[in-house]
């Protein structure tokens, strides 16, 4: 039996969202964040199906319908949630001999930083509700967040040691143990580790989807800081050197494409927020790109347009999202083709 973890840009059935609500950390700027989710929903529903979990579904339905979202592609499910970071508690889909299997990894809110008791149940509850049809679901017994791993679809995983080796995730496993277990569960041939790189304000211990992303044709896009006075410069320069040293499975250098460094964004209390263009989402025929209302937005959109020449590039203002230290990719999880009935 051959297992494979698909790349994000492969064909999808849909996208999972967990809607923000007043009992979450979004209570103080809920309207602004809901507006971001509506734009994500509008963009996704043009291309594929959208699954939404929320504590109350009627208000969400009204908002989306009034905003002109293509409601025939939207399914809502009433489920209590702690928060909105579907990337990290949603199902990770692999293929076993071309048959999709959902993996329900444990989610402990990035190393026990926050409450996660409700979010950790979402994938299982969706499966019990029949959302995934007859698709098999498996519980590997490992803590793993979707934002912490990047797949090229051909057996190579890119990740960071700061996250996957965090003592509050899987303390019983060292680097070799993690590689062995993930290799078995995800069908990997190799794991590429980055030892450097992180963003101020990030709660995830350096999720790879904030730093560097696999793209088609052996391409890696990554954040580059050229401001030598910026606090991020040393670590991101070291990360760039690591990326330059990586080789494809065939022994060739990767095509590296740097993303612009957005001018700093700050919370109202003064702390820096983790703005990054690496937190984009590839869907069927489009790439949704977070923007932050800064000069570098246009350059980021143009660069990703060259990396995904056959996709529409859609910018979505995610400045409200980074107030809680995540962005567009963090609130979405793709459901690959063949999962949804």
Residue pairs with C-beta under 8 A, 6 or more apart in sequence:
1 96
1 97
2 96
2 97
2 187
3 94
3 95
3 96
3 185
3 186
3 187
4 94
4 95
4 153
4 154
4 155
4 187
5 92
5 94
5 149
5 151
5 153
5 157
5 186
5 187
5 188
6 93
6 94
6 95
6 151
6 153
6 336
7 151
7 152
7 153
7 154
7 214
7 216
8 151
8 214
8 281
8 282
8 334
9 215
9 216
9 282
9 308
10 153
10 336
10 337
11 284
11 336
11 337
12 48
12 283
12 284
12 334
12 335
12 336
12 337
13 48
13 49
13 335
13 336
13 337
13 338
13 339
13 340
14 44
14 48
14 49
14 50
14 51
14 73
14 334
14 335
14 340
15 44
15 48
15 49
15 50
15 51
15 281
15 283
15 332
15 333
15 334
15 335
16 51
16 52
16 53
16 86
16 90
16 91
16 332
16 333
16 334
16 335
17 37
17 40
17 41
17 50
17 51
17 52
17 53
17 84
17 86
17 331
17 332
18 52
18 53
18 54
18 81
18 83
18 84
18 85
18 86
18 89
18 119
18 122
18 331
19 34
19 37
19 52
19 53
19 54
19 60
19 81
19 84
20 26
20 30
20 33
20 34
20 37
20 84
21 30
21 54
21 55
21 56
21 81
22 30
23 55
24 81
24 82
24 83
24 84
25 83
25 324
26 33
26 84
26 324
29 320
29 323
32 320
33 84
33 320
33 321
34 63
35 320
36 316
36 317
36 318
36 320
36 321
37 84
37 331
38 63
38 64
38 67
38 69
39 316
39 317
40 288
40 316
40 328
40 331
40 332
41 50
41 52
41 64
41 67
41 69
41 74
42 67
42 68
42 69
43 283
43 286
43 288
43 314
43 316
44 50
44 283
44 288
44 332
45 69
45 70
45 71
45 73
45 74
46 70
46 286
47 283
47 284
47 285
47 286
48 73
48 283
48 284
49 73
49 74
49 75
49 335
49 340
50 69
50 73
50 74
50 75
51 75
51 77
51 126
51 131
51 335
51 340
52 60
52 74
52 75
52 76
52 77
53 76
53 77
53 78
53 79
53 81
53 122
53 126
54 60
54 76
54 77
54 78
54 79
54 81
55 78
55 79
55 80
55 81
56 78
57 76
57 77
57 78
60 76
61 71
61 74
61 76
64 71
64 74
65 71
75 131
77 126
77 129
77 131
79 118
79 121
79 122
79 125
79 126
80 118
81 118
81 119
81 122
82 109
82 114
82 115
82 116
82 117
82 118
82 119
83 114
83 119
84 331
85 119
85 147
85 326
85 330
85 331
86 122
86 331
86 332
86 333
87 145
87 146
87 147
87 209
87 329
87 330
87 331
87 332
87 333
88 107
88 110
88 145
88 146
88 147
88 148
88 204
88 330
89 107
89 116
89 119
89 120
89 122
89 123
89 145
90 122
90 123
90 146
90 333
91 102
91 103
91 104
91 123
91 126
91 132
91 137
91 333
91 335
92 102
92 103
92 105
92 144
92 146
92 149
92 186
93 100
93 101
93 102
93 103
93 335
93 336
93 339
94 100
94 101
94 103
94 185
94 186
94 187
95 101
95 336
95 338
96 187
99 136
99 338
100 135
100 336
100 338
100 339
101 135
101 136
101 137
101 138
102 123
102 127
102 132
102 135
102 136
102 137
102 138
102 339
103 137
103 138
103 139
103 140
103 185
103 186
104 123
104 124
104 127
104 137
104 138
104 139
104 140
105 139
105 140
105 142
105 143
105 144
105 145
106 120
106 141
106 142
106 143
106 144
107 116
107 119
107 120
107 143
107 145
108 116
108 120
108 143
108 168
108 169
109 115
109 116
109 119
110 145
110 203
110 204
110 205
111 166
111 167
111 168
111 169
111 205
112 168
113 203
114 203
123 137
124 137
124 139
126 132
127 135
127 137
130 341
131 340
132 339
132 340
132 341
133 339
133 340
133 341
134 341
135 338
135 339
140 181
140 185
142 170
142 181
142 182
142 185
143 169
143 170
144 164
144 169
144 182
145 163
145 204
145 207
146 333
147 204
147 207
147 208
147 209
147 210
147 329
147 330
148 159
148 160
148 163
148 164
148 204
148 207
148 208
148 209
149 157
149 158
149 159
149 182
149 186
149 208
150 157
150 158
150 159
150 208
150 209
150 212
150 213
150 214
151 157
151 158
151 186
151 214
152 158
152 214
152 218
154 189
154 249
155 187
155 188
155 189
155 190
155 249
156 188
156 189
156 190
156 191
156 192
156 214
156 248
156 249
157 182
157 186
157 188
157 190
157 191
157 192
158 191
158 192
158 194
158 208
158 212
158 214
158 220
159 191
159 192
159 193
159 194
159 208
160 193
160 194
160 195
160 197
160 205
160 206
160 207
160 208
160 211
161 175
161 193
161 194
161 195
162 195
162 198
162 205
162 206
163 169
163 204
163 205
163 206
163 207
163 208
164 170
164 178
164 193
165 174
165 175
165 178
166 205
170 177
170 178
173 181
175 193
178 191
179 188
179 191
182 188
182 191
183 189
183 191
189 249
190 249
192 246
194 206
194 208
194 211
194 212
194 239
194 242
194 243
195 238
195 242
196 235
196 236
196 238
196 239
196 242
197 206
197 211
197 212
197 223
197 235
197 236
197 238
197 239
198 205
198 206
198 211
198 232
198 235
199 206
199 210
199 211
199 223
199 232
199 274
199 275
199 276
200 231
200 232
200 271
200 272
200 273
200 274
201 267
201 271
201 272
201 273
201 274
201 322
201 325
202 210
202 274
202 325
203 325
203 326
204 210
207 330
209 278
209 279
209 329
209 330
210 223
210 274
210 276
210 278
210 279
210 327
211 222
211 223
211 239
211 276
211 278
212 220
212 221
212 222
212 223
212 239
212 243
212 278
213 220
213 221
213 222
213 278
213 280
214 220
215 221
215 257
215 307
215 308
216 307
216 308
217 255
218 248
218 252
218 254
218 255
219 254
219 255
219 256
219 257
219 307
220 243
220 246
220 254
220 255
220 256
220 257
221 256
221 257
221 258
221 259
221 278
221 303
221 304
221 307
222 239
222 240
222 243
222 256
222 257
222 258
222 259
222 278
223 236
223 258
223 259
223 261
223 276
223 277
223 278
224 236
224 240
224 258
224 259
224 260
224 261
225 232
225 233
225 236
225 237
225 261
226 233
226 261
227 233
227 261
230 261
230 264
232 261
240 256
240 258
243 254
243 256
244 253
244 256
246 253
246 254
247 253
247 254
248 254
257 303
257 306
257 307
259 276
259 277
259 278
259 300
259 303
259 304
260 277
260 296
260 299
260 300
260 303
261 296
262 275
262 276
262 277
262 292
262 294
262 296
262 297
262 300
263 294
263 295
263 296
264 272
264 275
265 272
265 273
265 275
265 292
265 294
265 319
265 322
266 272
266 273
267 273
267 323
273 322
273 323
273 325
274 322
274 325
274 326
274 327
275 290
275 292
275 294
275 319
275 322
275 327
276 290
276 327
277 289
277 290
277 296
277 300
277 304
278 329
279 290
279 318
279 326
279 327
279 328
279 329
279 330
280 287
280 288
280 289
280 290
280 304
280 328
280 329
281 287
281 288
281 328
281 329
281 332
281 334
282 308
282 311
282 334
283 334
285 310
285 311
285 312
286 311
286 312
286 313
286 314
287 304
287 308
287 311
287 312
287 313
287 314
288 314
288 316
288 328
289 300
289 301
289 304
289 313
289 314
289 315
289 316
289 328
290 315
290 316
290 318
290 321
290 327
290 328
290 329
291 297
291 300
291 301
291 315
291 316
291 317
291 318
291 319
292 317
292 318
292 319
292 322
293 317
293 319
297 315
301 313
301 315
304 313
305 311
305 313
316 328
318 327
318 328
321 327
321 328
321 330
321 331
